[in-house]
Amino acid sequence: MSFFKPLLSLKRYLLRKKTAERDLDAELRAHLDLLTEEKLRAGFSSEDAHRAARIELGGIEQVKEEVRSARPGFWLEMLWQDLRFAARMLRKNSGFSAVVVLTLALGIGANTAVFSVADVIFFQPVPSVKEPERLKVVHEILPDGSCCAIPPKSYQELKLDRQPFVQTAAYTWTEASLTGDPLPERIEGAKISAEFFQMFGARFARGRDFLPEEFQPGRPVAILSYGFWQTHFGGDQKIVGRALRLNDAQTTIVGVTASDFDFPAGMQFWMPLAMSAEDWNRTSPGQLHMLGMLPPDGTESRAQSEATVIAARLEGEYPPTGRKLILQLLSFRVQVNGNLTPIFTMTLMGAAAFFLLIACTNVANLLLARGLARRREITLRAALGARPGRVVRQLLTEIVLLALLGALLGLVLAKIGLVLLASGMPAETARQIAGWSRMGLDRRSLLFGSVATLLVAILCGVVPAIQSASPKLSECLKAGGATSSLGPGSQKLRSAFVCAQIALALVLLVGAGLMVKGFANMLGDARSFEPKTLLTVHVDLRAPRYEDAQRRRAFFAQALQRLSAMPGVTSASLFTTPPLSNNDTVWCDFSISGQPTREHEHHTVLQN
C-alpha cells in the first residue's frame, strides 16, 4: 500500500491539479480557523486571535509552496517552469542562441557521423558470420613483414591436417567479362572452395549451393549475389537455370544468395574454385585466401602453434627459394575491412572528438560572457530570495535546451554528411568495406548522439552556470550591474578556455598539415610522368580462345601496333599494375644463376 500511495498522489497532482489546489486552500483555511478558535478560548480578542493564528501558521503562500514541494511530481512542474523560462530567454536572445546551437550542431553532427562509420567497422557484428570470434584468416608473412594470401599447397596441407581448424574454406578474387547485353560489362566475383557457403551458414534466395562434381575444371556454373540479381535481372523468379556469357563461355546460374550475405564484400557472383592437380601443388604465395573455423574450445594461440609446426614441415618440401614459410592467423574482422581502415577510422574519430571539445570550449566562453551580461538580473533574483541552487538549475536548463536543439540540428547534418560520404565514395572502395551499404543513422547512432549531448551540456554548462549563479552583491551594486567586469575567477576560467581552444586547434592543424604533407609527398613521387595525357584501358583475355599464351601475346602485339599508329599517340605500352596502385600486383620469386642462396635470403620481383 505504501508503494501505491505516492503513485496515486502523483496522479492526482498531475491530472487534477485544480482540485488539489482547492483542497489545499480549504485545508489551510480550516487549520487557520482551528488556530483562531484556540486563541479565542485562551482569552484573545477576535482581532488579536486572528492575527496570532496567522503568525503561528506563517505566510499562506509560503506554506502552500512548502506543501507543493513535498508532493510527488512537483519537480515536473518546476522543470516545466524552467523550460518555459529558458525558451523565453533563448527567443529573446535569438542571435546568441543561433550561434551556440550552430556551434554545437557542427560538433555533435560530426561526431555522430564518424561514430556511424566506426560502428559498422568496429562494433557491429560482422555481416554474414554467426561466430566471427572463432573464424580466423591464415596469411603468409613475407620477409618484409607484409602479409599475403597463402600458396595452394599450404591450404591443402592445413585442410588435410585438421589440427588447427574444424572447418576450412578458401577463395580468391576474380573478374569476368559479361557479354550478351547491349554493352559488355566487367563484373567482380570470387572463386570459392566447396566448404565456403557452409562455413558462413549462407542461405539462398533462389537455387542451391554448388555440387561436389562442379568443382572439377570445365563445369561453368555460377551463383549470383542478391543485389546483382535485382539490378541486372529485376529479381527474375526463373533465374535458376538461365545462362550467362562470362568470359565468352556459357555459364549456368544455379543459385542466388540471400540479401544478408555479402562476403567478400561487393561480390557480384561466385564460381567454383576448380583447379588442376598441378595448380593445387603450387608453392608461390599470394594465391588463396584461407578461412579456418576454430573448435568451440579452441584458442587462437593453440591454432597458431599448430600452423607454425605445419609451416615448418612444408618448408622442407618446398623448392629452395630462400623464403622462410611463416603462417599467421589474423582476426576475420581485419580481413573484412583491412589493416589500414581501423587506423583511418580511429584518426577520424580523434579529429572529431577534438573538434567537439573546441566547440564545447567556445560555447563555454560564450556562456561566461552571457553570464556577465546577466549579472544584474541574477543579482536581483538572489536579493529577492532565490537560492543559488535554484539559479544554477535554471541556467543549466537553458544550456540543456541549447544542447538539445544543437543535437537535433546535428543529427540532420550527420545524415547529410553520411549521404554525401556514401555518394562520394568510389564504388570500388565501398565494396571492400563490409556493411557499407548498412551505414546510416540507427538506434546506436541516436544513443551516441544523446550521450554526446549530455556530455556537451555538462562540459559547456556546469562551470559557467556555477560561476554566473554566485555573483557578489557588493561588486554588482558598486559597478551598477550594467558595466560589471569579470572577476579574477571568471578571468582565469576564460583564459583557461582560450588556452584549451588554441591547444586543441593546434593539434588539428598539425594533423591536417601532416596529412597534406604526406599527400604532397605521394604526388611528388609521380613527378616523373604527367597523368593528364595518359589513358589506360583494362583488357580481359579470359575467354577460352585466349587460353593459349601465344594467342595472348599476338593480341597484345597487334593492339600495341595499332595504338601506336593512331594520330596523336606518341607511345603505347603494356602494364599489369598502374602507377601508385597495388591492384593486380604479381610478385614472383627468383634466384640468380650460379649464385648460391644464403639462409633466410629471399629475392622477389614485381612483374609488370
C-alpha positions in Angstrom: 0.0 0.0 0.0 2.9 2.3 0.8 4.2 1.8 -2.8 0.9 2.8 -4.5 0.1 5.8 -2.3 2.8 8.1 -3.9 1.7 7.0 -7.3 -1.9 7.8 -6.6 -0.8 11.2 -5.1 1.3 11.9 -8.2 -1.7 11.0 -10.5 -4.0 13.3 -8.5 -1.4 16.1 -8.6 -0.8 15.9 -12.3 -4.3 15.1 -13.6 -6.4 17.0 -11.1 -4.2 20.0 -10.2 -7.0 22.5 -9.8 -8.9 20.2 -7.4 -5.7 19.6 -5.4 -5.2 23.4 -5.1 -8.8 23.9 -3.9 -8.3 21.2 -1.4 -5.1 22.8 -0.2 -6.8 26.2 0.2 -9.7 24.6 2.1 -7.3 22.7 4.4 -5.3 25.8 5.2 -8.4 27.8 5.9 -9.7 25.1 8.2 -6.4 24.9 10.0 -6.4 28.7 10.4 -9.9 28.6 11.8 -8.9 26.0 14.3 -5.9 28.1 15.5 -8.2 31.2 15.7 -10.7 29.3 17.9 -7.9 28.1 20.1 -6.7 31.7 20.6 -10.3 32.8 21.4 -10.6 30.2 24.1 -7.4 31.4 25.5 -8.9 34.8 26.1 -7.7 36.7 22.9 -10.0 39.2 21.3 -11.3 38.3 17.9 -8.8 40.6 16.0 -5.8 39.5 18.2 -6.8 35.8 17.9 -6.9 36.0 14.1 -3.5 37.9 14.0 -1.9 35.4 16.3 -3.2 32.4 14.4 -1.7 33.8 11.1 1.6 34.5 12.8 1.7 30.9 14.2 0.7 29.4 10.8 3.1 31.6 8.8 2.6 33.1 5.4 -0.1 31.4 3.5 1.8 31.4 0.1 5.0 30.2 1.8 3.1 27.3 3.4 1.5 26.4 0.1 4.9 26.4 -1.6 6.3 24.0 1.1 3.3 21.7 0.7 3.7 21.7 -3.1 7.4 20.9 -2.9 6.7 17.9 -0.7 4.2 16.4 -3.2 5.3 13.8 -5.8 5.6 15.3 -9.2 6.5 18.8 -8.0 9.8 18.5 -9.8 7.9 18.1 -13.1 6.2 21.4 -12.6 9.5 23.1 -11.7 11.0 21.5 -14.8 8.2 22.8 -17.0 8.6 26.3 -15.5 12.3 26.2 -16.1 11.8 25.1 -19.7 9.3 27.8 -20.4 11.5 30.5 -18.9 14.6 29.1 -20.8 12.6 29.1 -24.1 11.6 32.8 -23.5 15.2 33.7 -22.7 16.6 32.0 -25.8 14.0 33.5 -28.0 14.8 36.9 -26.5 18.5 36.5 -27.4 18.0 34.8 -30.7 21.4 35.8 -32.1 23.3 34.3 -29.2 21.1 31.2 -29.3 21.7 30.7 -33.0 25.5 30.9 -32.7 25.5 28.4 -29.8 23.1 25.9 -31.5 25.1 26.0 -34.8 28.4 25.5 -33.0 27.1 22.5 -31.0 25.3 21.1 -34.1 28.6 21.1 -36.0 30.4 19.3 -33.1 27.7 16.8 -32.4 26.9 16.2 -36.0 30.5 15.5 -37.0 30.9 13.0 -34.1 27.7 11.2 -34.7 28.6 10.8 -38.4 32.0 9.5 -37.6 30.6 7.1 -35.0 28.1 5.7 -37.5 31.1 4.8 -39.7 33.2 3.4 -36.9 30.2 1.5 -35.5 29.9 -0.5 -38.7 33.7 -1.2 -38.9 34.4 -1.9 -35.2 31.4 -2.7 -33.1 28.5 -4.1 -35.2 28.5 -7.9 -35.8 30.4 -8.8 -39.0 27.9 -9.4 -41.8 27.2 -12.9 -42.8 29.1 -14.5 -39.9 27.4 -16.2 -36.9 30.6 -16.6 -34.8 33.2 -14.2 -36.0 35.4 -14.7 -32.9 36.0 -18.3 -34.0 36.7 -17.5 -37.6 40.3 -16.8 -38.5 42.2 -15.9 -41.6 45.5 -17.6 -42.5 48.2 -15.4 -44.1 51.8 -15.9 -45.1 54.2 -13.4 -43.8 56.7 -12.2 -46.3 60.4 -11.3 -45.5 59.5 -7.6 -45.5 56.8 -8.2 -42.8 53.8 -7.8 -45.0 51.2 -10.5 -45.2 49.6 -12.0 -48.3 47.4 -15.0 -49.3 48.9 -18.5 -49.0 50.0 -21.0 -51.6 47.5 -23.6 -52.7 49.8 -26.4 -51.4 49.8 -24.8 -47.9 46.0 -24.7 -48.0 45.7 -28.3 -48.9 48.0 -29.4 -46.1 46.2 -27.3 -43.5 42.9 -28.6 -44.7 44.0 -32.3 -44.5 45.8 -31.9 -41.2 42.5 -30.9 -39.4 44.5 -29.9 -36.3 44.1 -26.2 -36.1 40.5 -26.0 -37.5 37.3 -27.9 -37.6 36.4 -26.4 -40.9 38.3 -24.6 -43.7 37.5 -22.8 -46.8 39.4 -20.9 -49.5 38.6 -18.2 -52.0 40.3 -15.9 -54.5 39.0 -12.8 -56.2 38.3 -12.9 -59.9 36.8 -10.8 -62.7 34.7 -11.7 -65.7 33.5 -10.0 -68.8 29.7 -10.2 -69.0 28.6 -10.1 -72.7 25.3 -10.6 -74.4 23.8 -7.3 -73.1 23.8 -4.2 -75.3 27.2 -3.3 -73.8 29.8 -5.7 -72.3 30.5 -5.2 -68.6 33.3 -6.2 -66.3 31.9 -7.7 -63.1 33.7 -8.7 -59.9 33.4 -12.1 -58.2 35.1 -14.8 -56.2 36.1 -18.4 -56.8 35.4 -20.4 -53.7 36.0 -23.9 -52.3 33.3 -26.4 -51.6 33.0 -25.5 -47.9 32.7 -21.8 -48.4 28.9 -21.2 -48.1 28.6 -24.0 -45.5 31.1 -22.2 -43.2 29.1 -19.0 -43.3 25.8 -20.7 -43.0 24.7 -18.8 -46.1 21.1 -19.0 -47.2 19.9 -18.8 -50.8 17.0 -16.7 -52.1 16.9 -18.9 -55.2 18.5 -22.2 -56.2 21.2 -24.1 -54.3 24.9 -24.4 -53.4 27.5 -25.8 -55.7 27.6 -29.6 -56.1 30.9 -31.6 -55.4 31.2 -32.5 -59.1 31.0 -28.9 -60.1 34.4 -28.2 -58.6 36.1 -30.0 -61.5 37.5 -28.0 -64.4 35.2 -27.5 -67.3 31.9 -27.0 -65.3 31.0 -23.4 -65.9 28.3 -22.6 -63.2 27.8 -19.5 -61.0 25.8 -18.2 -58.1 24.7 -14.6 -58.2 24.6 -12.1 -55.4 21.2 -10.8 -54.3 22.0 -7.2 -55.4 23.3 -8.3 -58.8 20.2 -10.4 -59.3 17.9 -7.4 -58.6 19.8 -4.8 -60.6 20.6 -6.9 -63.7 17.7 -9.3 -63.8 14.9 -7.4 -62.0 14.6 -10.2 -59.4 13.5 -12.7 -62.1 12.0 -15.6 -60.3 13.1 -18.0 -63.0 16.7 -17.0 -62.9 17.9 -20.5 -61.9 18.9 -22.4 -65.0 19.5 -19.3 -67.1 22.8 -19.0 -68.9 25.2 -16.0 -68.8 28.1 -15.5 -71.1 31.0 -14.9 -68.8 34.5 -14.7 -70.3 33.0 -15.8 -73.6 31.7 -19.1 -72.0 28.1 -20.1 -71.4 27.8 -20.2 -67.6 24.7 -21.7 -65.9 23.2 -19.9 -62.9 22.4 -22.4 -60.1 21.5 -20.1 -57.3 21.2 -16.6 -55.8 22.4 -15.7 -52.3 20.1 -14.2 -49.7 20.2 -10.4 -49.2 22.1 -10.7 -45.9 25.1 -12.4 -47.4 27.9 -10.2 -48.6 31.4 -11.8 -48.5 33.8 -11.0 -49.9 32.2 -7.5 -49.8 30.7 -6.3 -53.0 31.0 -9.6 -54.9 28.5 -9.9 -57.8 28.9 -13.7 -58.4 30.7 -16.8 -57.1 32.2 -19.6 -59.1 33.7 -23.0 -58.0 37.4 -23.0 -57.3 38.2 -25.6 -59.9 41.9 -26.2 -60.1 44.0 -29.0 -61.6 46.3 -31.2 -59.5 49.3 -29.2 -60.8 47.7 -25.9 -59.7 47.0 -27.3 -56.2 50.7 -28.1 -55.8 51.9 -24.6 -56.5 54.0 -23.0 -53.7 54.1 -19.4 -54.8 52.4 -17.0 -52.2 49.5 -14.7 -52.8 47.1 -17.1 -54.5 44.4 -18.3 -52.0 42.8 -16.6 -49.1 42.2 -19.2 -46.4 39.5 -19.2 -43.7 39.5 -21.5 -40.7 36.9 -22.1 -38.0 38.4 -22.8 -34.6 36.8 -25.6 -32.4 34.4 -24.4 -29.8 37.0 -25.0 -27.1 39.9 -23.9 -29.3 42.1 -20.8 -28.9 43.9 -18.7 -31.4 47.3 -19.3 -29.7 46.9 -23.1 -29.9 45.9 -22.9 -33.6 48.8 -20.6 -34.3 51.2 -23.0 -32.7 49.9 -25.9 -34.8 50.0 -23.8 -38.0 53.7 -23.0 -37.3 54.5 -26.7 -37.0 52.8 -27.4 -40.3 54.6 -24.5 -41.9 58.0 -25.8 -40.7 57.2 -29.2 -42.2 56.1 -27.7 -45.5 59.2 -25.5 -45.8 61.3 -28.6 -46.2 59.1 -29.8 -49.1 59.0 -26.5 -51.0 61.6 -25.7 -53.7 64.7 -23.9 -52.2 64.0 -20.2 -52.8 65.4 -18.9 -49.5 61.9 -17.9 -48.4 61.0 -18.9 -44.9 57.4 -20.1 -44.7 55.6 -18.2 -41.9 51.9 -18.7 -41.5 50.0 -16.3 -39.3 46.4 -16.3 -38.0 44.5 -13.0 -38.1 41.1 -11.8 -37.0 38.3 -12.1 -39.5 37.3 -8.5 -39.0 40.8 -7.4 -40.1 40.4 -9.4 -43.3 37.0 -7.9 -43.9 38.0 -4.2 -43.5 41.7 -4.3 -44.0 44.6 -3.2 -41.7 44.5 0.5 -42.6 40.8 1.0 -42.2 40.8 0.9 -38.3 43.8 3.4 -38.3 42.0 5.7 -40.6 38.7 5.5 -38.6 40.4 6.0 -35.3 42.2 9.0 -36.6 38.9 10.4 -37.9 37.3 9.8 -34.5 40.1 11.5 -32.7 39.8 14.6 -35.0 36.0 14.7 -34.5 36.5 14.5 -30.7 38.9 17.4 -30.8 36.5 19.3 -32.9 33.7 18.7 -30.4 36.0 19.8 -27.5 36.8 23.0 -29.4 33.1 23.6 -29.8 32.5 23.0 -26.1 35.2 25.4 -25.0 33.9 28.0 -27.5 30.3 27.7 -26.2 31.6 27.8 -22.6 33.3 31.1 -23.3 30.1 32.4 -24.8 28.1 31.3 -21.8 30.6 33.0 -19.5 30.2 36.2 -21.4 26.4 35.8 -21.4 26.5 35.3 -17.7 28.4 38.5 -17.2 25.7 40.4 -19.2 23.0 38.8 -16.9 24.7 39.5 -13.6 22.3 42.3 -12.7 19.3 40.0 -13.3 20.8 37.2 -11.3 21.8 39.6 -8.5 18.3 40.9 -8.2 16.9 37.3 -8.1 19.3 36.4 -5.4 18.3 39.6 -3.4 14.7 38.6 -3.7 15.4 35.2 -2.1 16.3 32.9 -4.9 18.6 30.1 -3.8 21.9 29.6 -5.7 20.9 26.0 -6.4 17.6 27.2 -8.0 19.5 29.7 -10.2 22.1 27.1 -11.2 19.2 24.7 -12.2 17.6 27.4 -14.3 20.9 28.2 -16.1 21.6 24.5 -16.7 18.1 24.1 -18.1 18.9 26.8 -20.7 22.1 25.1 -21.6 20.5 21.7 -21.9 17.8 23.2 -24.1 20.5 24.7 -26.3 22.3 21.3 -26.4 19.1 19.5 -27.4 18.5 22.0 -30.2 22.1 21.6 -31.3 21.7 17.8 -31.2 18.6 17.9 -33.4 20.3 20.1 -36.0 23.5 17.9 -35.6 21.6 14.8 -36.5 20.3 16.4 -39.6 23.9 17.5 -40.5 25.1 14.0 -39.7 22.5 12.5 -42.1 23.5 14.9 -44.8 27.2 14.1 -44.2 26.7 10.3 -44.4 24.7 10.7 -47.7 27.5 12.9 -49.2 30.1 10.4 -48.0 28.2 7.5 -49.5 27.7 9.2 -52.8 31.3 10.4 -53.0 32.9 7.1 -52.1 34.2 5.3 -55.1 32.2 2.1 -55.7 35.4 0.0 -55.8 36.4 1.2 -52.3 32.9 1.0 -50.8 32.6 -2.7 -51.9 35.7 -3.5 -49.9 34.1 -2.3 -46.6 31.8 -4.9 -45.2 28.5 -3.3 -44.1 29.0 -0.1 -46.1 25.5 -0.5 -47.5 24.1 -0.6 -44.0 25.8 2.6 -42.9 23.5 5.3 -41.6 21.8 6.7 -38.6 20.3 3.9 -36.4 19.4 3.4 -32.8 23.0 3.1 -31.8 23.9 6.4 -33.5 21.0 8.1 -31.8 22.1 6.7 -28.5 25.6 8.0 -29.1 24.2 11.4 -30.1 22.2 11.5 -26.8 25.3 10.7 -24.7 27.3 13.3 -26.7 24.5 15.9 -26.0 24.6 15.1 -22.3 28.4 15.4 -22.1 28.3 18.6 -24.1 25.8 20.1 -21.6 28.0 19.1 -18.7 31.2 20.3 -20.3 29.8 23.6 -21.5 27.4 24.5 -18.8 28.3 23.4 -15.3 31.2 25.8 -14.7 29.7 28.9 -16.3 26.4 28.2 -14.5 28.0 27.9 -11.1 30.2 31.0 -11.9 27.2 33.1 -13.0 24.9 32.0 -10.2 27.1 33.3 -7.4 27.6 37.0 -8.0 28.9 39.2 -5.3 26.2 41.7 -4.4 28.6 44.4 -3.3 30.5 44.3 -6.5 27.4 44.4 -8.7 25.9 47.3 -6.7 29.1 49.3 -6.9 29.5 48.6 -10.6 25.9 49.4 -11.3 25.2 46.0 -12.9 25.3 47.1 -16.5 29.1 47.8 -16.5 30.2 44.9 -14.4 33.5 43.4 -15.3 34.9 39.9 -14.9 36.2 39.0 -11.5 39.5 37.2 -11.0 37.9 33.8 -11.0 36.0 34.4 -14.3 39.1 35.8 -15.9 41.1 32.7 -15.1 38.3 30.5 -16.4 38.1 32.4 -19.7 41.8 32.3 -20.1 41.8 28.5 -19.4 39.1 28.0 -22.1 41.0 30.1 -24.6 44.2 28.1 -24.0 42.3 24.9 -24.4 40.8 26.1 -27.7 44.3 27.1 -29.0 45.8 23.8 -27.9 43.1 21.6 -29.4 43.1 23.7 -32.6 46.8 23.3 -32.9 46.6 19.5 -32.7 44.1 19.5 -35.5 46.2 21.9 -37.6 49.3 19.8 -37.1 47.4 16.6 -38.0 46.0 18.2 -41.1 49.4 19.5 -42.1 50.9 16.1 -41.8 48.2 14.6 -43.9 48.7 17.3 -46.6 52.4 16.8 -46.5 52.0 13.0 -46.9 49.7 13.6 -49.8 52.2 16.0 -51.4 55.0 13.5 -51.0 52.9 10.9 -52.7 52.2 13.2 -55.6 55.9 14.1 -55.6 56.8 10.5 -56.4 54.7 10.8 -59.5 56.5 13.9 -60.9 58.3 11.7 -63.5 55.1 11.4 -65.5 52.2 13.6 -66.4 48.9 11.7 -65.9 46.8 14.3 -67.7 48.0 13.0 -71.1 47.7 9.3 -70.2 44.8 7.0 -71.0 44.5 3.5 -69.5 42.4 0.6 -70.8 41.6 -2.6 -69.0 41.8 -5.7 -71.2 40.5 -9.0 -70.0 41.6 -12.1 -72.1 40.0 -14.8 -70.1 37.9 -16.1 -72.9 38.6 -19.8 -73.9 40.0 -18.8 -77.3 42.8 -16.9 -75.5 43.9 -19.7 -73.2 47.0 -20.2 -75.3 49.8 -17.9 -74.3 50.9 -17.4 -77.9 47.5 -16.1 -78.9 47.5 -13.6 -76.0 51.0 -12.3 -77.0 49.8 -11.9 -80.6 46.7 -10.0 -79.5 48.7 -7.5 -77.4 51.4 -7.1 -80.0 48.8 -6.2 -82.6 47.0 -3.9 -80.2 50.2 -2.0 -79.4 51.0 -1.7 -83.1 47.5 -0.3 -83.9 47.5 2.1 -80.9 51.0 3.5 -81.7 49.8 4.2 -85.3 46.8 6.3 -84.2 47.1 10.1 -84.7 48.1 11.9 -81.6 49.5 8.9 -79.8 53.2 9.3 -79.0 53.8 5.9 -77.4 51.9 2.8 -76.1 52.9 0.1 -73.6 51.5 -2.7 -71.5 51.4 -3.0 -67.7 49.7 -5.1 -65.1 49.9 -2.6 -62.2 49.1 1.1 -62.7 51.4 3.7 -61.1 50.6 4.5 -57.4 48.4 1.4 -57.3 48.7 -2.1 -55.8 45.9 -3.6 -58.0 46.6 -6.8 -59.8 50.2 -6.8 -58.4 52.1 -10.0 -59.3 55.2 -10.8 -57.2 57.5 -13.7 -58.3 60.4 -15.4 -56.5 63.7 -15.6 -58.4 67.2 -16.8 -57.8 70.4 -15.8 -59.5 72.0 -18.5 -61.7 75.4 -19.5 -60.4 75.0 -17.7 -57.1 74.1 -19.8 -54.0 71.1 -18.7 -51.9 72.1 -17.8 -48.4 70.0 -18.9 -45.4 66.9 -16.7 -45.0 67.8 -14.8 -48.2 64.8 -14.1 -50.4 64.5 -12.4 -53.8 61.3 -11.2 -55.2 60.5 -9.2 -58.3 57.4 -7.2 -59.3 56.1 -8.4 -62.7 54.8 -5.6 -64.8 
